[in-house]
Amino acid sequence: MNQAEVPISWRAAQILSEDGHWYILRFDSLGESESVVERVYKSLIRPSPPLMQHTENWLPGDILEATSMARWQMGLAV
């Protein structure tokens, strides 16, 4: 992934190495036979989201992140 690409979803990865600007990551396989290794720019690295209990306090227009199929995706409450 390069700096111009904007991720639409995120998933957990293991950091294999970094040089201050770029990270080499290993993503666990999701049905593939092998894991995926990718070079990712540091500004695209995100920490794992905090664990939260289910809440009923969402309002229309709230921006949220939800997990589905081991990927985190941004969404909008309606």
N, C-alpha and C positions, 0 to 999 in steps of 0.2 A: 504494500500500500504506500502511495506517495503522499506528499504534503497537500496536493491539490484534491485528493479524494476525500469525500466527507462520509464517514461511516454512518450507516442507517441502523446498524445493530452492533452489539458488542458481545463477546464471549470470553470466558476465562482462558488464560494461557499461562504457560510456564516461561519465565525469562531465562534464556540460555546465556546471553551475553549482551553487553551494551558498551557504547563508546562515547557516551556523553550526549550524542544527538540521535542515535539510532539504537533500537533494540532488536535482537533476534529472538523471536518468540516461537514456542511450540504449542499449537492448539491441539487439544485432544480430538480424536476422531469422533465423528457423529455418523456412524454407519459406514464410514470409509474404512478400508483395511489398514491404512496407515495414518499417523498423525501428520499435521501440516506444519511446516516451518516457514516463517515469513519475517521479513525485515520491515519494521514499523517505526516511523518517526516519533520522537519522544512526546510531542504534544498530543498525539493520538492515544497514548497510554492512559487508561482510567483505572482507579482503584475499584475493588469489588464493592458493589452497592451494599449498604447496611441492611441487615435482616430487619424486617418490619412485620408487625402483626397486621392482619387485614384491617382496613379502616373503612368506615362508612362516611367519612367526612370530606369526600371529594366534591368539588363544585364544578359546574360546567365551565370549561376553558382551562382547568388546572392541567399543567404539563406533568406527566408521570412517566416512569420507566417500569416496564413489566417484563417478566421472564417467560419465555416460551421456547421449548425445544433447546434448552441450554444456551439461549441467546437473550440478551437484554435489548429491548427495543423501546424507543420513545413513543409516547402516545399522548392523546388529548382526551380529557374526560368530557363526556357529552351528557 
